[in-house]
Amino acid sequence: MKAIGLHKYLPIEDEESLLDIEMEKPVAAGKDLLVQVKAISINPVDTKVRSPKEKVEDEPKILGWDASGTVVETGENCTDFRPGDEVFYAGSITRQGTYSEYHLVDERIVGKKPKTITHAEAAALPLTAITAYEGLFDRLKIDPADKERNKRNQILIIGGAGGVGSIAIQLAKWAGLNVIATASRPETIAWSEKYGADHIINHHKSLKEELEKRQITEVDYIFCLNNTDQHWIGMSEVIKPQGKICSIVENKEPLDLNVLKSKSVTFVWEFMFTRAMYQTDDMQEQQILLNKISGLIDDGVLKTTLNQTLSPINAENIKKAHQSLESGKTIGKIVLDQF
């Protein structure tokens, strides 16, 4: 089967950073599905894993964790899917990725692809939708069913136009929250407004001052999707006493938790690979979650965050996508389809 992999971890401009290769088609066993991949999307984690380091792989390392495709084979312990089912998922960071024609994935983290959108549109969603859903509802403990209470609450989403931000805005609005998103360029402001943000503020300026310009003094929740270090003090200033902050971006410098103490603020991380990585008892929740997302898409409540499609799926086009992500100016999601 065709695949795109690496042996060395190199700058994306290097010819050997990603290579078109041929690999043996895997076989499904246990709880695994064998999926024929129709489309993939590129995420910041792809570029982070690929980033330069001394390690050399004897066997090709396949990156990629978002996919939409068709089940062609099921392991003997699978109960939820059968050959021919269309699925979408974000895989596990501890296994080979989705830059391949066929891919093995545990059925417990796989959802039914939305019926009303294409494979390319579906591939844009899994990793970011899981991250946004878990961040909002599992980590920040927002109850999406309590819309009356949520109408009285404000959430600040730092990084509104990115892949996670684009779906987080939609999910927060679905839950009934008042959404403040950050964006700094005309195109990212327009994108965030398109997906439902009630207010837009500039994350390159003081969060406190930007909110005060809109007669907002504090927020109940903060979902940080960009540069935790840069925004740490700003977040501590605007979070409401007993509020909650969730971040998905690892810190480079030690974080001073003391700035949250007097307000009794909760700080929590979100990492969507945790369930698959540690084979947690509630691993199946990601299948349930993705099926909810699928239903919300088909009901017209949510829309895909796809912004650019490249075809076919090969090393050249994946390199282009990595370069775009590493520029820091990507809006929405970049998807590749067709091998």
C-alpha positions as semicolon CSV with decimal commas, in nm:
position;residue;x (nm);y (nm);z (nm)
1;M;0,000;0,000;0,000
2;K;0,102;0,363;-0,048
3;A;0,214;0,557;0,256
4;I;0,405;0,871;0,349
5;G;0,666;0,823;0,621
6;L;1,002;0,924;0,758
7;H;1,326;0,772;0,885
8;K;1,483;1,097;1,006
9;Y;1,326;1,389;1,188
10;L;1,414;1,685;0,970
11;P;1,306;2,040;0,881
12;I;1,013;2,025;0,642
13;E;1,223;2,190;0,366
14;D;1,453;1,885;0,361
15;E;1,379;1,641;0,077
16;E;1,387;1,347;0,319
17;S;1,156;1,500;0,581
18;L;0,862;1,304;0,438
19;L;0,890;1,027;0,178
20;D;0,651;0,842;-0,051
21;I;0,694;0,474;0,038
22;E;0,535;0,134;-0,013
23;M;0,439;-0,074;0,292
24;E;0,267;-0,405;0,353
25;K;-0,108;-0,375;0,402
26;P;-0,191;-0,443;0,770
27;V;-0,440;-0,703;0,894
28;A;-0,715;-0,633;1,147
29;A;-0,718;-0,829;1,474
30;G;-0,873;-0,793;1,819
31;K;-1,062;-0,462;1,854
32;D;-0,898;-0,311;1,546
33;L;-1,067;-0,198;1,228
34;L;-0,880;-0,186;0,898
35;V;-0,990;0,136;0,730
36;Q;-0,935;0,234;0,369
37;V;-0,840;0,598;0,411
38;K;-1,024;0,841;0,182
39;A;-0,910;1,171;0,335
40;I;-0,682;1,299;0,611
41;S;-0,627;1,633;0,778
42;I;-0,309;1,788;0,913
43;N;-0,279;1,907;1,274
44;P;-0,010;2,089;1,475
45;V;0,072;1,759;1,647
46;D;0,185;1,623;1,309
47;T;0,447;1,896;1,276
48;K;0,554;1,865;1,641
49;V;0,617;1,491;1,610
50;R;0,803;1,543;1,281
51;S;1,015;1,832;1,411
52;P;1,397;1,790;1,403
53;K;1,554;1,556;1,657
54;E;1,846;1,310;1,661
55;K;1,632;0,994;1,658
56;V;1,645;0,769;1,348
57;E;1,371;0,515;1,270
58;D;1,471;0,173;1,131
59;E;1,114;0,112;1,017
60;P;0,930;0,401;0,850
61;K;0,739;0,617;1,096
62;I;0,393;0,711;0,965
63;L;0,246;1,033;1,099
64;G;-0,111;1,164;1,082
65;W;-0,403;1,119;1,320
66;D;-0,715;1,242;1,143
67;A;-0,892;1,026;0,887
68;S;-1,221;0,958;0,717
69;G;-1,267;0,635;0,527
70;T;-1,439;0,299;0,485
71;V;-1,404;-0,010;0,701
72;V;-1,272;-0,301;0,491
73;E;-1,192;-0,553;0,766
74;T;-1,272;-0,603;1,135
75;G;-1,085;-0,782;1,413
76;E;-1,240;-1,084;1,581
77;N;-1,342;-0,881;1,889
78;C;-1,509;-0,594;1,704
79;T;-1,880;-0,546;1,768
80;D;-1,962;-0,191;1,658
81;F;-1,868;-0,181;1,290
82;R;-1,871;-0,401;0,982
83;P;-1,704;-0,382;0,639
84;G;-1,856;-0,105;0,429
85;D;-1,922;0,132;0,720
86;E;-1,802;0,488;0,666
87;V;-1,610;0,618;0,967
88;F;-1,403;0,909;1,096
89;Y;-1,155;0,924;1,384
90;A;-0,831;1,071;1,523
91;G;-0,634;0,755;1,604
92;S;-0,372;0,705;1,874
93;I;-0,041;0,888;1,900
94;T;0,127;0,566;2,018
95;R;0,053;0,385;1,689
96;Q;0,128;0,432;1,319
97;G;-0,064;0,721;1,170
98;T;-0,307;0,786;0,889
99;Y;-0,072;0,895;0,610
100;S;-0,140;0,557;0,447
101;E;-0,392;0,392;0,214
102;Y;-0,501;0,150;0,487
103;H;-0,490;0,210;0,860
104;L;-0,552;0,009;1,178
105;V;-0,750;0,178;1,455
106;D;-0,922;0,058;1,772
107;E;-1,298;0,070;1,716
108;R;-1,354;0,227;2,060
109;I;-1,220;0,562;1,934
110;V;-1,397;0,554;1,595
111;G;-1,721;0,731;1,505
112;K;-1,974;0,697;1,226
113;K;-1,895;0,950;0,953
114;P;-2,163;1,220;0,911
115;K;-2,388;1,126;0,620
116;T;-2,439;1,478;0,489
117;I;-2,076;1,572;0,419
118;T;-1,788;1,439;0,211
119;H;-1,490;1,239;0,338
120;A;-1,275;1,552;0,300
121;E;-1,516;1,759;0,509
122;A;-1,536;1,481;0,769
123;A;-1,158;1,437;0,792
124;A;-1,127;1,799;0,910
125;L;-1,321;1,724;1,228
126;P;-1,215;1,435;1,457
127;L;-0,902;1,551;1,643
128;T;-1,021;1,909;1,684
129;A;-1,380;1,809;1,768
130;I;-1,263;1,563;2,035
131;T;-1,027;1,825;2,178
132;A;-1,296;2,093;2,185
133;Y;-1,568;1,865;2,323
134;E;-1,347;1,717;2,595
135;G;-1,206;2,059;2,682
136;L;-1,545;2,223;2,718
137;F;-1,754;1,947;2,868
138;D;-1,515;1,702;3,039
139;R;-1,243;1,939;3,162
140;L;-1,426;2,271;3,216
141;K;-1,733;2,075;3,330
142;I;-1,979;2,283;3,128
143;D;-2,314;2,103;3,104
144;P;-2,434;2,142;2,743
145;A;-2,788;2,051;2,851
146;D;-2,811;2,339;3,102
147;K;-2,859;2,609;2,843
148;E;-3,046;2,844;3,075
149;R;-2,752;2,859;3,315
150;N;-2,500;2,879;3,030
151;K;-2,676;3,184;2,884
152;R;-2,555;3,375;3,190
153;N;-2,193;3,264;3,145
154;Q;-1,907;3,395;2,932
155;I;-1,628;3,185;2,779
156;L;-1,308;3,327;2,635
157;I;-1,160;3,112;2,356
158;I;-0,801;3,212;2,286
159;G;-0,728;3,128;1,921
160;G;-1,072;3,132;1,763
161;A;-0,978;3,079;1,398
162;G;-0,763;2,768;1,436
163;G;-0,881;2,411;1,391
164;V;-0,985;2,360;1,754
165;G;-1,112;2,717;1,792
166;S;-1,340;2,685;1,490
167;I;-1,524;2,387;1,639
168;A;-1,500;2,508;2,001
169;I;-1,687;2,828;1,912
170;Q;-1,966;2,622;1,756
171;L;-1,990;2,378;2,048
172;A;-1,989;2,660;2,304
173;K;-2,270;2,837;2,118
174;W;-2,464;2,508;2,097
175;A;-2,431;2,482;2,475
176;G;-2,576;2,833;2,510
177;L;-2,265;3,021;2,623
178;N;-2,174;3,377;2,533
179;V;-1,855;3,336;2,329
180;I;-1,563;3,575;2,318
181;A;-1,294;3,462;2,073
182;T;-0,953;3,607;2,004
183;A;-0,830;3,693;1,655
184;S;-0,598;3,962;1,522
185;R;-0,615;3,967;1,142
186;P;-0,916;4,068;0,927
187;E;-0,941;3,716;0,784
188;T;-0,926;3,543;1,125
189;I;-1,176;3,790;1,268
190;A;-1,414;3,716;0,980
191;W;-1,365;3,340;1,023
192;S;-1,438;3,352;1,397
193;E;-1,751;3,560;1,338
194;K;-1,862;3,319;1,066
195;Y;-1,854;3,033;1,315
196;G;-2,057;3,220;1,574
197;A;-1,839;3,423;1,812
198;D;-2,035;3,699;1,987
199;H;-1,729;3,919;2,048
200;I;-1,377;3,927;1,902
201;I;-1,075;4,061;2,090
202;N;-0,708;4,088;1,993
203;H;-0,481;3,839;2,173
204;H;-0,175;4,052;2,091
205;K;-0,309;4,316;2,330
206;S;-0,401;4,306;2,699
207;L;-0,692;4,063;2,745
208;K;-0,820;4,270;3,037
209;E;-0,818;4,595;2,841
210;E;-0,968;4,433;2,533
211;L;-1,256;4,291;2,739
212;E;-1,314;4,619;2,923
213;K;-1,360;4,795;2,587
214;R;-1,666;4,568;2,549
215;Q;-1,789;4,629;2,903
216;I;-1,681;4,281;3,013
217;T;-1,484;4,266;3,339
218;E;-1,443;3,890;3,386
219;V;-1,528;3,556;3,228
220;D;-1,650;3,226;3,376
221;Y;-1,437;3,002;3,156
222;I;-1,123;3,029;2,946
223;F;-1,023;2,777;2,679
224;C;-0,662;2,848;2,581
225;L;-0,570;2,713;2,238
226;N;-0,261;2,924;2,176
227;N;0,059;2,999;2,372
228;T;-0,019;2,925;2,736
229;D;0,299;3,104;2,852
230;Q;0,210;3,430;2,676
231;H;-0,146;3,443;2,808
232;W;-0,097;3,303;3,159
233;I;-0,100;3,632;3,349
234;G;-0,368;3,779;3,125
235;M;-0,592;3,478;3,188
236;S;-0,541;3,506;3,564
237;E;-0,652;3,870;3,549
238;V;-0,980;3,813;3,365
239;I;-1,099;3,479;3,501
240;K;-1,386;3,507;3,747
241;P;-1,334;3,391;4,107
242;Q;-1,399;3,015;4,117
243;G;-1,379;3,009;3,739
244;K;-1,209;2,744;3,526
245;I;-0,923;2,757;3,274
246;C;-0,835;2,477;3,031
247;S;-0,534;2,477;2,799
248;I;-0,423;2,244;2,522
249;V;-0,081;2,407;2,467
250;E;0,214;2,286;2,675
251;N;0,411;2,550;2,862
252;K;0,778;2,616;2,791
253;E;0,841;2,803;3,116
254;P;0,717;2,710;3,466
255;L;0,364;2,836;3,529
256;D;0,306;3,031;3,851
257;L;-0,006;2,865;3,992
258;N;-0,005;3,112;4,281
259;V;-0,168;3,374;4,056
260;L;-0,483;3,157;4,060
261;K;-0,489;3,088;4,435
262;S;-0,678;3,385;4,572
263;K;-0,959;3,331;4,322
264;S;-0,974;2,952;4,382
265;V;-0,949;2,904;4,006
266;T;-0,936;2,557;3,852
267;F;-0,667;2,494;3,588
268;V;-0,679;2,176;3,382
269;W;-0,510;2,033;3,072
270;E;-0,680;1,874;2,774
271;F;-0,495;1,617;2,561
272;M;-0,726;1,424;2,331
273;F;-0,488;1,127;2,298
274;T;-0,504;1,046;2,671
275;R;-0,780;0,786;2,650
276;A;-0,620;0,588;2,366
277;M;-0,265;0,638;2,495
278;Y;-0,341;0,493;2,839
279;Q;-0,624;0,256;2,733
280;T;-0,846;0,418;2,997
281;D;-1,160;0,246;3,124
282;D;-1,371;0,511;2,949
283;M;-1,192;0,486;2,613
284;Q;-1,528;0,414;2,446
285;E;-1,635;0,770;2,530
286;Q;-1,449;0,893;2,222
287;Q;-1,668;0,677;1,998
288;I;-1,977;0,813;2,174
289;L;-1,843;1,168;2,144
290;L;-1,769;1,135;1,771
291;N;-2,115;0,993;1,708
292;K;-2,261;1,299;1,884
293;I;-2,053;1,526;1,661
294;S;-2,170;1,330;1,357
295;G;-2,532;1,378;1,459
296;L;-2,484;1,751;1,519
297;I;-2,328;1,785;1,172
298;D;-2,616;1,596;1,008
299;D;-2,869;1,806;1,202
300;G;-2,706;2,127;1,076
301;V;-2,603;2,241;1,424
302;L;-2,230;2,218;1,347
303;K;-2,044;2,266;1,021
304;T;-1,711;2,140;0,899
305;T;-1,404;2,357;0,958
306;L;-1,238;2,256;0,630
307;N;-1,073;2,557;0,465
308;Q;-0,828;2,408;0,212
309;T;-0,809;2,076;0,025
310;L;-0,498;1,935;-0,143
311;S;-0,502;1,631;-0,371
312;P;-0,365;1,368;-0,399
313;I;-0,233;1,242;-0,066
314;N;0,144;1,230;-0,120
315;A;0,466;1,355;0,037
316;E;0,476;1,673;-0,172
317;N;0,130;1,789;-0,067
318;I;0,172;1,688;0,297
319;K;0,493;1,892;0,306
320;K;0,298;2,193;0,176
321;A;0,043;2,145;0,453
322;H;0,315;2,117;0,720
323;Q;0,477;2,436;0,591
324;S;0,144;2,618;0,611
325;L;0,086;2,504;0,969
326;E;0,438;2,598;1,073
327;S;0,382;2,950;0,939
328;G;0,136;3,003;1,224
329;K;-0,119;3,163;0,994
330;T;-0,344;2,869;0,909
331;I;-0,719;2,929;0,937
332;G;-0,949;2,632;0,989
333;K;-0,825;2,294;0,866
334;I;-0,612;2,169;0,576
335;V;-0,731;1,838;0,431
336;L;-0,581;1,601;0,176
337;D;-0,787;1,348;-0,018
338;Q;-0,734;1,063;-0,269
339;F;-0,424;0,848;-0,287
